[in-house]
Amino acid sequence: MTVMCDGQQTYTVGRAAQELELRTGEFELATQLGEVRTIPAGADCRPGAAGPSGPRRVPAEEIARLQAEPGFPEALRERIRTVGTNEAAELLRIGPARFLRLTRAGCFGPVRFYVNRFGAVVWLYLAAEIAEFADRETELLQGDTPAAMRVMLDGGQDWRPRQWRARRVAQLMGQTDDPWESAAVIAAVLPPEETASVVEEPRERSLLRSLRPDFTSVITATAAARKSLQRVLTAEEFDEVMWYRVNLSRTLETARKEDPGRSRTSTAPPTASPGNQPPSFRNSPSCTTETSSLPSRS
């Protein structure tokens, strides 16, 4: 079914996936990566009207553009193709153990993950980014591991969860112009006590909870899986927590100025629950390939 939205014909995401010959998971990733442009499905269809996790639609002209690309649909599928550890290692012509060390050091930011029946997180990477890394960082694929990277890895560092969070936060914030919704995205990855420390007003915390977007469609069936999922969704390291605290505080300042009465409409129980990055709050990984950062708001 197609409807007019802000003067343009649009498709539901389900119909758009069919038109683009993508499976549900492929289409979801394509929209997250910006390969398929979507717009809010709110009544007035203005950017940000439906929020970062609200219903969205795909303009018919976007479908036509992608269908007209050379090699459609295989070319589109290749741009969003994901690989696990073993396949990624084969693409780089290195062993899985070396690839694992590179990923833990932050050389590759995962784009997806799932939790297996044992409660273990399985990370997936964009094949196109793996190929780009092979062309750009050939020295890291052979020889000894750089000393700085070795020290970091020996200390137990693992950049995969925080890189996934950074990418997903940036994606969700890019879907809204509403500062309260942006604040809700940032608050969602902070531990509850950290959010409560930054957002002291109970009604504001209630509003942020009501605006909290869906970060992932990962399904968990066991307590172990749910625990693993929560660890992926929540910042843990001191410097990452401080980064999100600072950005949450700045975004809240903007929200209070632009829409000071918004939090007063919140009626949920006032109980605690679950800008640009300041360089002093972040330690860069040994090899940085981050593809996204928090959008700044002026």
C-alpha positions in Angstrom: 0.0 0.0 0.0 1.2 3.5 -0.9 0.2 6.8 0.6 1.1 10.4 0.1 3.4 11.9 2.7 4.4 15.5 2.5 3.5 15.6 -1.2 5.3 12.4 -2.1 4.3 8.8 -2.6 5.6 6.5 0.0 5.7 2.8 0.9 5.5 0.9 4.1 8.8 -0.6 5.2 7.4 -4.1 4.5 6.4 -3.2 1.0 9.6 -1.3 0.4 11.6 -4.4 1.4 9.7 -6.5 -1.1 10.3 -3.9 -3.9 14.0 -3.9 -3.1 14.1 -7.7 -2.8 15.6 -7.6 0.7 14.8 -9.8 3.6 13.5 -8.1 6.8 16.9 -8.1 8.5 18.7 -6.9 5.4 16.2 -4.0 5.0 16.5 -3.0 8.6 20.3 -2.9 8.3 20.1 -1.0 5.0 18.0 1.7 6.6 20.3 1.9 9.6 23.4 2.3 7.4 21.6 5.0 5.3 21.6 2.8 2.1 17.8 3.2 2.0 16.4 6.6 3.0 13.3 6.7 5.2 11.1 9.4 6.4 8.8 9.7 9.5 5.3 8.4 9.1 3.8 11.0 11.3 0.6 12.8 10.3 2.5 15.8 9.0 5.5 13.8 7.9 8.0 16.4 9.0 11.6 15.2 9.8 11.6 14.1 13.4 7.9 14.0 13.7 7.7 10.3 14.5 10.8 10.2 16.6 13.9 7.9 16.1 11.9 4.7 16.8 8.5 5.7 15.5 6.9 4.4 12.3 8.7 5.3 9.1 8.0 5.0 5.4 10.2 4.9 2.3 9.7 7.4 -0.5 8.7 5.9 -3.9 11.5 7.9 -5.5 14.0 6.2 -3.2 12.8 2.8 -4.4 13.0 3.9 -8.0 16.6 5.2 -7.5 17.8 2.0 -6.0 16.1 -0.2 -8.6 17.8 1.9 -11.3 21.3 1.3 -10.0 23.5 -1.0 -12.0 23.6 -4.5 -10.7 20.4 -4.2 -8.6 19.6 -5.9 -6.3 22.9 -7.8 -5.9 24.9 -4.5 -5.7 22.7 -3.3 -2.9 22.9 -6.6 -1.1 26.7 -6.6 -1.3 26.9 -3.1 0.3 25.0 -4.4 3.3 26.5 -7.9 3.5 27.6 -8.9 6.9 30.2 -11.5 7.9 31.2 -13.2 11.1 34.6 -13.8 12.5 35.6 -16.7 10.4 34.4 -15.3 7.1 35.9 -11.9 7.9 39.3 -13.5 8.7 39.1 -15.3 5.3 38.5 -12.1 3.5 41.6 -10.6 5.2 43.6 -13.8 4.7 44.5 -14.0 8.4 43.6 -16.4 11.2 40.4 -16.0 13.3 42.5 -15.4 16.4 44.3 -12.4 14.8 41.1 -11.0 13.5 39.6 -11.3 17.0 42.5 -9.3 18.4 42.0 -6.6 15.7 38.3 -6.3 16.5 38.9 -6.1 20.2 41.4 -3.3 19.5 38.8 -1.3 17.7 39.9 -1.8 14.1 36.4 -2.9 13.0 33.2 -1.6 14.4 30.5 -4.3 14.3 27.2 -3.4 12.6 25.0 -6.1 14.1 25.0 -8.8 16.7 22.9 -11.6 18.1 23.0 -13.6 21.3 23.3 -17.4 20.9 21.5 -20.0 23.0 24.5 -20.1 25.4 24.2 -16.3 26.1 27.3 -15.4 24.1 27.3 -12.3 21.9 28.1 -13.0 18.3 29.3 -9.9 16.4 28.7 -9.3 12.7 30.8 -6.9 10.5 30.2 -5.1 7.2 32.0 -7.0 4.5 32.7 -3.7 2.6 34.4 -2.2 5.7 36.5 -5.3 6.1 37.7 -4.9 2.5 38.4 -1.2 2.9 40.5 -2.0 6.0 42.5 -4.6 4.1 43.5 -2.0 1.5 44.3 0.7 4.1 46.0 -1.1 7.0 48.0 -3.9 5.4 50.8 -3.7 8.0 48.4 -4.8 10.7 47.5 -8.0 8.9 51.0 -9.4 9.2 54.0 -9.3 11.5 54.0 -8.5 15.2 51.1 -6.7 16.9 52.0 -3.1 17.7 53.2 -2.6 21.2 50.4 -0.2 22.2 47.7 -2.5 20.9 49.3 -5.5 22.7 49.3 -3.6 26.0 45.6 -2.7 25.6 44.6 -6.2 24.7 46.6 -7.7 27.5 44.6 -5.4 29.8 41.3 -7.0 28.6 40.1 -4.1 26.5 37.3 -4.9 24.0 36.0 -2.0 21.8 33.3 -4.0 20.0 30.3 -3.2 22.3 31.2 0.5 22.6 31.7 0.9 18.9 28.3 -0.7 18.2 26.7 1.6 20.7 28.4 4.7 19.2 27.2 3.7 15.7 23.7 3.0 16.8 23.4 6.2 18.9 24.5 8.2 15.9 22.0 6.5 13.7 19.1 7.1 16.0 20.0 10.7 16.7 20.2 11.3 13.0 16.5 10.4 12.7 15.2 13.2 14.8 15.5 17.0 15.2 13.8 16.9 18.6 16.3 17.6 21.5 14.2 15.6 24.0 14.2 12.6 21.7 17.9 13.0 21.2 18.4 13.1 24.9 16.4 9.9 25.3 18.7 8.2 22.8 21.8 9.1 24.8 20.2 8.3 28.2 19.3 4.8 26.9 22.9 3.7 26.9 23.8 5.0 30.4 23.4 3.0 33.5 20.2 4.1 35.4 22.2 5.6 38.3 24.2 7.7 35.8 21.1 9.0 34.1 19.6 9.8 37.5 22.7 11.7 38.4 22.5 13.9 35.3 18.7 14.2 35.1 17.7 15.1 38.6 14.2 16.1 37.8 11.9 13.0 38.0 9.5 14.3 35.4 12.3 14.7 32.9 13.5 11.2 33.6 10.0 10.0 33.0 9.8 11.8 29.7 13.1 10.3 28.6 11.9 6.8 29.5 8.7 7.4 27.4 10.8 8.5 24.4 13.4 5.7 24.7 13.9 4.2 21.2 14.3 0.6 20.2 18.1 0.0 19.9 17.9 -3.5 18.5 15.5 -6.3 17.4 17.6 -9.0 19.0 15.5 -11.7 20.6 16.5 -13.2 23.9 15.0 -16.4 25.3 17.1 -17.0 28.4 18.2 -15.1 31.5 21.8 -15.4 30.3 20.9 -14.0 26.9 19.1 -11.1 28.4 22.0 -10.3 30.7 24.4 -10.4 27.7 22.1 -8.1 25.7 21.9 -5.6 28.5 25.7 -5.5 28.7 25.9 -4.6 25.0 23.3 -1.9 25.4 24.8 -0.2 28.4 28.1 1.8 28.6 30.5 0.5 31.2 33.9 2.0 30.9 34.5 5.2 32.8 35.5 7.3 29.8 32.6 6.1 27.7 30.1 6.8 30.5 31.6 10.3 31.0 31.3 11.0 27.2 27.6 10.1 27.2 27.0 12.0 30.5 28.5 15.2 29.0 26.5 14.8 25.8 23.3 14.1 27.7 23.8 17.2 29.9 24.4 19.4 26.8 21.4 18.0 24.9 19.2 18.5 27.9 20.2 22.1 28.1 19.1 22.5 24.5 15.8 20.7 25.1 15.0 22.8 28.2 15.5 26.0 26.2 13.7 24.9 23.0 10.7 23.1 24.7 10.7 24.0 28.5 7.2 22.7 29.1 7.6 19.3 27.5 8.5 17.4 30.7 5.6 18.8 32.6 3.2 16.8 30.5 4.8 13.5 31.7 2.5 11.6 34.1 4.5 8.4 34.7 5.7 7.7 38.2 8.8 9.8 39.0 11.2 6.9 39.7 14.7 6.4 38.4 15.3 3.9 35.6 17.3 2.6 33.1 27.0 17.3 21.2 30.4 16.7 20.3 32.6 14.3 22.1 35.0 15.9 24.5 38.5 14.6 23.7 39.4 14.4 27.4 36.8 11.8 28.0 37.8 9.3 25.4 40.8 7.1 24.9 41.2 6.2 21.2 41.7 2.6 20.3 44.9 1.4 18.8 43.5 1.7 15.3 40.5 3.9 14.9 37.9 3.0 12.2 34.8 4.5 13.9 32.4 5.6 11.2 30.1 7.6 13.3 29.9 10.0 16.3 27.2 11.8 18.1 25.7 14.5 15.9 26.3 18.0 17.3 23.5 20.3 18.2 24.0 24.0 18.3 
